[in-house]
Amino acid sequence: MTGPDPVPGDADLAAARARELLLEERRSIDNIDAALVHLLAERFSHTQRVGMLKAEHGLPPADPSREREQVTRLRALADQAGLDPTFAEAFMRFIVTEVIRHHERIRDEAPAES
């Protein structure tokens, strides 16, 4: 013969609440990830246009001066936002490396002027 279901203890309630909170946090993280992807796509659409302008006018794909300015600016922004500036710099360098690769491809695919 079985008795009534046991009443959940405090530990069970705490674990259930933790699972709910975890799901809420993960939903927020998923939303932020989606926003980041859309922002990166928009950023790359602008950098593609920059690459076309550079190719059209014979400018180099990389601009070390601009890159230094951006790193300085983004490290300061990261610091103000409570984000590790070293991480922000590494993330930006990763993006810039990809942008330069795109600019080189655009340059190399541009029709030769006669």
N, C-alpha and C positions, 0 to 999 in steps of 0.2 A: 504494500500500500504506500502511495506517495503522498507527501504532505504538500502544503502550499509552497509556491516558489519562495525561495529565501529573499528577504528584503535586501536590496543592494546596500552594501556598506559604504562608508565614506570614501574608501579607496576606489571602489567601483564608480561612484559618482564623479570623483575627481578625474579618473581616467576617461570617462565618457565626455566630460567637459573639456578635457585636454584635446581629445580627438576632434570635437566641434571647433575649438579654437584653431587647431592645426589646419582643418579644412578651410576656415575663413582666411587664414594667413596665406595658404596656398592659392586660393582664388585671387587674392590681392596680388600675389607674386605673378600669377599667370596674366592678370590684366596689365601689370607693369611691363612684363616681357612683351606682350602684344604691342603696347605703346612704343617700347624701345625699337621693335622691328619696324614699325611704321615710321618712326622718326629717322631711323637709319636709312630707310628706303628714300625718304624725302631728302635727306642730306646727300645721298649718293646721286639723286637726280640733279641736284645743283652742282655737285662736283663733276658730273659728266658734262654739263654745259661749260664749266670752267675748263675742262680738258679739251673740249672742242674749240673754245676760244684760244687756248694756248697753242693748239695744233695749227689753227688757222693763221696765227700771227707768228709762228716760229718760236714760241716761248718754251723754255724747258719744262718738262713734266713736274719736276720738283722745285720747290721754292724754300730753301733752307731758312731764310730770314723769316718768312711767314710761319714756318713750322716752329721756330724758336719762340716767336710771339705767342702762338697758340698754346704751346706747352706752358709758358709762363702764366698766361691768362687762365688756362684750365686748372693748373695746380692751385692758383689762388681761389678760384671758384670751388674746387673740391675741398680745400681747407675750410672755407666759409660754410660749406654744406655739411661738414663733418665726415667727408669721404677721404680716404687715404690718398693724398696727392700723388704718391708713387704709383698707386693702382691707376688713378686717373690718367697719369702720363703714359703708362704702359698701354692702356686701352686706346688712348688717342694715337699713339705711335702705330699701333696695330691698324687702326682705321686709315691713317695717313699712308702707310705702306700700301694698303689696298688701293687707295685713291691714286697714288703714283703709278701703280701697276696699270690701272685703268687708263690713266693719261698717256702712258707709254703705248698702250695698245691703240688708243685713238690716234696718236701721232703716227704710229707705224701703219695704220690702215688708211690714213688720210691720202687723198689723191695727190700725186706729185705735181708741183706747179711747173708749167712749161714756159 
